[in-house]
Amino acid sequence: RDACLKGKLVLTVEAVFANTMIIPHLAEFTTRYPEIDLEVITDSSLTDMNMREADIAVRITPNPPEDLVGRKICELGHGIYASKRYLAAFNEREQKYKQSLLQNADAGQVAQMRGHCLVLWAGSDGNLPWVNDNFSNTRIAAKFSSPGSILKAVKSHMGIARIPCSLAELDPDLVRLPAKLAPSTWHIWILSRPELRTTERVRVFRNFLFDTLNQQKDLLQGKV
C-alpha cells in the first residue's frame, strides 16, 4: 500500500464534462494534497490506460472496459435543448406558417417554414427516437463529432440537440424543451487499472471524484 501522498497522478476525462463538473472543484483537492502532481488530460477519446497513460478515467459509457475496475456514479440524464434566441425565431416562423395557411399559400413554401433544425452527432441520419417521438418536419442543420461542438452549435442558435443535462441545464441562454425520452443506458464511471486499486494517491483522488460527482447527482441525472 502506497501511503505516500505525493507523485504524479493522471486523470483522463472528456473536456466539456471536466470543465463543467470536475475542474471547478479541484482546488479543494490540490490544496489538501499539495505534493500530488495532478495532470488532467481532456479528450473525447479513450486514453489507453493499459499503456499507463492515465491512472484514473471518468467515462460516460454503457459498458466500461472489462480490464478496468471502478465505481458507477449514476445514469446520465439528457434533455432536448435550444437557445432562447433560436426558439424566438422558431416561434416567429410558426406564426408565419399559421398565417400562410389562412392565406392558402403555396404548400412548398409553407413546408419550408415548419420544423426544427437538428444538431446531431456525426454519422447520424436523423432517424432517431428522440426526434421521431417528439418532432415532425425537421431538417438537419449540421453534425459534429464531440459534445462540446454540439453544445457550442446549440448556444450559437443553430438548432435543437439532445445534450446531457449536466452540460446544458444551468446555462441561462438555453431552454430544455418538453419531450419524451427513453431512459438512458449510459452511465458515469470512475475507472482505474486493477494494480492501482490500493495505491494511496489514486485511492484518495478516486474517492474525491466519487464524492464530488455524487453531490451533483441530481444535475447529472437531469432531475434539477
C-alpha positions in Angstrom: 0.0 0.0 0.0 1.4 3.4 -1.0 0.9 5.6 2.0 2.9 8.5 0.5 0.5 11.1 -0.9 2.8 12.5 -3.5 3.9 11.9 -7.0 2.3 12.1 -10.5 -1.4 11.4 -10.9 -3.1 11.5 -14.3 -6.8 11.8 -14.9 -8.4 11.5 -18.3 -11.9 12.8 -18.9 -14.0 14.4 -21.7 -13.2 18.1 -22.0 -16.7 19.7 -21.5 -17.6 17.3 -18.7 -14.3 18.2 -17.0 -14.8 21.9 -17.4 -18.4 21.7 -16.0 -18.4 19.0 -13.4 -14.9 18.4 -12.1 -12.4 21.3 -12.6 -14.5 23.8 -10.6 -14.0 21.6 -7.6 -10.3 20.6 -8.0 -8.8 23.4 -5.9 -10.1 21.6 -2.8 -8.1 18.5 -3.7 -4.9 20.3 -4.8 -5.0 22.4 -1.6 -5.4 19.3 0.6 -2.7 17.3 -1.2 -0.1 19.8 -2.5 2.5 17.1 -3.1 0.3 15.2 -5.6 1.3 16.3 -9.1 -2.2 16.2 -10.7 -2.4 16.2 -14.5 -5.7 16.3 -16.3 -5.9 15.1 -19.9 -9.1 16.3 -21.5 -10.0 14.4 -24.6 -13.1 12.9 -26.3 -11.3 9.6 -27.0 -10.5 6.8 -24.5 -6.9 7.1 -23.3 -5.3 3.7 -23.4 -5.0 3.1 -19.7 -3.3 -0.3 -20.2 -0.3 1.6 -21.6 -0.1 3.6 -18.4 -1.1 6.9 -20.0 -3.7 7.5 -17.2 -4.2 6.5 -13.6 -7.9 7.3 -13.4 -10.6 7.9 -16.1 -14.0 9.4 -15.8 -16.0 7.8 -18.6 -19.6 8.0 -19.8 -20.4 4.6 -21.3 -23.0 1.8 -21.1 -20.2 -0.8 -20.8 -16.9 0.1 -19.2 -13.8 -1.9 -20.4 -13.6 -5.3 -18.6 -9.9 -4.9 -17.8 -10.6 -1.8 -15.6 -12.1 -1.5 -12.2 -14.3 1.3 -10.9 -17.4 2.7 -9.4 -20.6 3.8 -11.1 -22.0 7.2 -10.2 -25.4 7.2 -11.9 -27.1 7.2 -15.3 -26.5 10.2 -17.4 -29.7 12.3 -18.0 -30.3 14.0 -21.3 -32.7 16.7 -22.5 -33.6 18.5 -25.7 -32.1 21.9 -25.6 -32.3 25.1 -27.7 -31.1 28.7 -27.3 -33.6 31.3 -26.3 -32.8 33.2 -29.5 -33.3 30.2 -31.7 -36.7 29.5 -30.0 -37.8 33.1 -30.6 -37.0 32.8 -34.3 -38.7 29.4 -34.4 -41.9 30.7 -32.8 -41.9 33.6 -35.3 -41.7 31.0 -38.2 -44.6 29.1 -36.6 -46.7 32.3 -36.6 -45.9 32.9 -40.3 -46.9 29.3 -41.0 -50.3 29.7 -39.4 -50.8 33.0 -41.4 -49.8 31.2 -44.6 -52.3 28.5 -44.0 -55.0 31.1 -43.6 -53.9 32.8 -46.8 -53.7 29.5 -48.8 -50.0 30.0 -49.5 -48.0 27.6 -51.7 -47.7 24.3 -49.9 -43.9 24.0 -50.7 -43.2 27.4 -49.2 -45.2 26.6 -46.1 -43.3 23.3 -45.6 -40.0 25.1 -45.7 -41.2 27.3 -42.8 -42.0 24.4 -40.5 -40.0 22.2 -38.3 -37.0 22.4 -36.0 -33.4 22.4 -37.2 -31.4 19.5 -35.7 -27.9 19.5 -34.4 -26.7 15.8 -34.4 -23.7 13.6 -33.8 -21.5 13.0 -36.8 -22.7 9.9 -38.7 -26.4 10.2 -37.7 -29.1 10.2 -40.4 -31.7 12.0 -38.2 -33.8 8.8 -37.8 -33.6 8.9 -34.0 -36.2 8.0 -31.4 -35.9 11.4 -29.7 -36.6 13.1 -33.0 -39.3 10.7 -34.2 -41.2 10.7 -30.9 -41.3 14.4 -30.4 -40.9 16.4 -33.6 -42.0 16.5 -37.2 -40.9 18.1 -40.4 -37.3 18.5 -39.1 -34.2 19.1 -41.1 -30.6 18.5 -40.2 -28.6 21.8 -39.7 -25.2 20.2 -39.0 -23.4 17.3 -37.4 -20.5 17.3 -35.0 -18.1 14.7 -33.5 -17.9 16.0 -29.9 -20.3 17.1 -27.2 -18.5 20.4 -26.9 -19.1 21.2 -30.5 -22.8 20.2 -30.3 -23.2 22.4 -27.2 -21.5 25.3 -28.9 -23.7 24.9 -32.0 -26.8 25.0 -29.9 -25.6 28.0 -28.0 -24.9 29.7 -31.4 -28.6 29.3 -32.3 -28.2 26.6 -34.9 -31.0 24.3 -33.8 -32.0 21.8 -31.1 -30.0 18.9 -29.8 -30.1 16.1 -27.3 -27.5 17.1 -24.7 -26.5 15.8 -21.3 -28.3 17.9 -18.7 -25.1 18.3 -16.8 -23.7 20.4 -19.7 -26.7 22.4 -20.6 -29.2 22.7 -17.7 -27.5 25.6 -15.8 -26.8 27.6 -18.9 -29.0 30.7 -18.7 -29.1 31.0 -22.5 -30.5 27.5 -23.1 -34.0 26.1 -22.6 -35.0 22.5 -22.1 -37.9 21.6 -24.4 -40.7 19.3 -23.2 -40.0 15.9 -24.8 -40.4 12.2 -24.2 -37.1 10.5 -23.9 -36.3 6.8 -23.3 -34.3 6.1 -20.1 -30.6 6.5 -20.6 -28.4 3.4 -20.8 -25.3 5.5 -20.4 -23.7 5.7 -17.0 -20.9 7.8 -15.5 -18.0 5.7 -14.2 -14.8 6.3 -12.3 -12.3 3.8 -13.6 -8.7 2.8 -12.9 -6.3 -0.1 -13.5 -6.6 -3.1 -11.1 -3.0 -2.8 -9.9 -3.6 0.8 -8.7 -6.5 -0.2 -6.5 -4.5 0.2 -3.3 -2.2 3.0 -4.4 -2.9 5.7 -1.9 -2.8 8.8 -4.1 -5.1 7.0 -6.6 -7.4 5.9 -3.8 -7.9 9.3 -2.3 -8.4 11.0 -5.7 -10.9 8.3 -6.7 -12.9 8.9 -3.5 -12.7 12.6 -4.0 -14.1 12.3 -7.6 -16.8 10.0 -6.4 -17.9 12.4 -3.6 -17.7 15.4 -6.0 -19.8 13.8 -8.7 -22.2 12.2 -6.2 -23.0 15.6 -4.8 -24.1 16.7 -8.3 -26.1 13.6 -9.0 -29.4 15.4 -9.5 -27.9 17.6 -12.2 -26.1 14.6 -13.8 -29.4 12.7 -13.9 -31.4 15.7 -15.2 -33.6 16.0 -12.1 -32.9 19.6 -11.2 
